[in-house]
Amino acid sequence: MQSADDSLGLFVTRAARELSRAFEETLVAAGGSTPTWLVLLALSDGPHATQRELAEAVGVRQPTLVHHLDVLERAGLVTRDREPSNRRVQQVRLTDAGERLFLRLRRAASSFDGRLRAGLGEDDVADLRRLLGQLVENAQPD
């Protein structure tokens, strides 16, 4: 019988929690947060046609995205402009301040990624991606 200490699911959950915590601390030290990073990253390629598209790109539900956008807009990092032809559609864009924060957070995220890769070769990283992908697939309901 497998003990709780041998549980792969528990190990992955604990590792993910520790990595998320460390990444969040890195982003906070650079003046951001994980939600801020995800929104700015999604907007770095240009405005999204709708907030629904942006929510999908970020991986959150629309109400959660609206909350994040409210915070980012108050901080002067993004703007939301209504489409004249459809008042329900808003284009979200980075401001100059948002672009500067994005660049700072990108440097922090890149540095964090370098820390994670310490002692790993490209084959190790490829194996890790493959194995994690397999775990995600295995976790899906039948």
Secondary structure as GFF3:
##gff-version 3
##sequence-region A 1 142
A	DSSP	three_ten_helix	4	6	.	.	.	ID=ss1
A	DSSP	alpha_helix	8	29	.	.	.	ID=ss2
A	DSSP	alpha_helix	34	43	.	.	.	ID=ss3
A	DSSP	alpha_helix	51	58	.	.	.	ID=ss4
A	DSSP	alpha_helix	62	74	.	.	.	ID=ss5
A	DSSP	beta_strand	78	83	.	.	.	ID=ss6
A	DSSP	beta_strand	86	94	.	.	.	ID=ss7
A	DSSP	alpha_helix	96	117	.	.	.	ID=ss8
A	DSSP	alpha_helix	122	139	.	.	.	ID=ss9
###
